[in-house]
Amino acid sequence: MSQESFIDAVMSRKIANQGDEMNEPAICVSIVAEKARADEVAELLTEMAALAVEDEGCTIFSAHRSQRNPHVFVVYETYVDKAAHERHMASEELRAINGRVRELCVSLDIVAGSVVAGGVTARA
């Protein structure tokens, strides 16, 4: 099984196991890029964020880069419901970017759940 197929299967299973009570899916992805390719990963995550915020139902898409270890990234995403997350995962453009990110990674860990507190964007 390819890494892409494996990640898709894990994500589908994690989301499906949440059942109907999963009102606001939240995904946290920890990425360790190859050190020499970290800037490429940052560019891809920037592209991904620009597309994701256009997704109907995506409430937060935020990519973060470690200051101490600039080859380490964390992506945090929330969606209004399970259907919105499924539409996001079905985007061919986002799937292509995901595949390119995975090719540049040493490791990628996904935690899928639902928002239990917070999730509110602070306004200035």
Long-range contacts (C-beta under 8 A, 24 or more apart in sequence): 3-102, 4-95, 4-98, 4-99, 4-102, 7-98, 7-102, 7-108, 7-110, 8-89, 10-110, 11-89, 11-110, 11-112, 14-110, 14-112, 14-113, 15-82, 15-85, 15-86, 15-112, 18-82, 18-112, 18-113, 18-114, 21-114, 22-81, 22-82, 22-114, 23-81, 23-114, 24-59, 24-78, 24-79, 24-80, 24-81, 24-114, 24-115, 24-119, 25-78, 25-79, 25-81, 25-82, 25-84, 25-85, 25-112, 25-113, 25-114, 26-76, 26-77, 26-78, 26-79, 26-112, 26-113, 26-114, 26-115, 26-119, 27-75, 27-76, 27-77, 27-78, 27-85, 27-110, 27-111, 27-112, 28-74, 28-75, 28-76, 28-77, 28-110, 28-111, 29-74, 29-75, 29-76, 29-77, 29-108, 29-109, 29-110, 29-111, 30-72, 30-73, 30-74, 30-107, 30-108, 30-109, 30-111, 31-72, 31-73, 31-74, 31-75, 31-101, 31-105, 31-107, 31-108, 32-71, 32-72, 32-73, 32-105, 32-106, 32-107, 32-108, 33-71, 33-72, 33-73, 33-104, 33-105, 33-106, 34-71, 34-104, 34-105, 34-106, 35-71, 37-104, 38-65, 38-70, 38-71, 40-104, 41-71, 41-73, 41-101, 41-104, 41-105, 42-73, 44-97, 44-100, 44-101, 44-104, 45-73, 45-75, 45-101, 47-97, 48-75, 48-94, 48-97, 48-98, 48-101, 51-91, 51-93, 51-94, 51-97, 52-77, 52-88, 52-94, 55-84, 55-87, 55-88, 55-91, 56-84, 56-87, 57-81, 57-83, 57-84, 57-85, 57-87, 57-88, 58-84, 58-88, 59-119, 60-119, 60-121, 78-115, 78-119
